[in-house]
């Protein structure tokens, strides 16, 4: 008798053994049953033992995955592997990426990406040149990028999340939740970011889209007062602010900020938790699996610079 899968063969042999024993009402010759599948009884029991060990290891892996995803509900497989490897080592276990993906797939735990979009940019009249093309970004506080996204509410329809991120470290340096798209709300996230910043001889660039929040006199005067150079992407070109767009995608996809919230207090708590976990506990593939806070505050020095293509080579 032939069976393509060894795992299926082991299960079939066991079912056949129990069925024959029930029908015979007495001892069953396992050697004869195994011989029908071209293996010895010893090989069959060895295979069962290996499967039991592997199943026990898989249960440990799944429990560790559940622990990590309690805080990071939609963390992907490669970051999960990085997070659970030290805990697995403490259990004397190892697992590779392909095996982890296999275990996650068997339990329907692979993450599916979702895409949503709503316009939050209303162009202003003032313009600044795009200073990023051709730059090499190799340190924190060299370039900040910012963007706005909406958060759905059952009461009050929408809230808006204003974000500022240090580009080199991917550290969220400023965040603010507001009920409207006003310049004051954007300024609140900037003022939070300025708490991390001290003016130095090294220049700092603030890159944004042309939204009226960022082109307002109030916002621009605050940048200039702190010797921060404004930079803006082309109107209608989302790729000019792709790093900030990616940050919003992570927060919405991995931390459920794309879900509908009951009210503002619930939104404020969810944003606070998401930003904290993103900054301090989520390994970042582009940062050699360091966290943004480790890079921003200088705990990790092995990070490659970001090279922005010259304008002629952007597409």
Secondary structure, 3 states (H helix, E strand, C coil): CCCCCHHHHHHHHHHHHHHHHHHHCCCCCHHHHHHCCCCCHHHHHHHHHHHHHHHHHHHHHHHHHHHHHHHCCCCCHHHHHHHHHHHHHHCCCCCCHHHHHHHHHHCCCCCCCCCCCCCCCCECCCCCCCCCCCCEECCCCCEEEEEEEEEEECCCCEEEEEEEEECCCCEEEEEEEECCCCHHHHHHHHHHHHCCCCCCCCCEEEEECCEHHHHCHHHHHHHHHCCEEEEECCCCCHHHHHHHHHHHHHHHHHCCCCCCECCHHHHHHHHHHHHHHHHHCCCEHHHCCECHHHHHCCCCCCCCCEECCCHHHCC
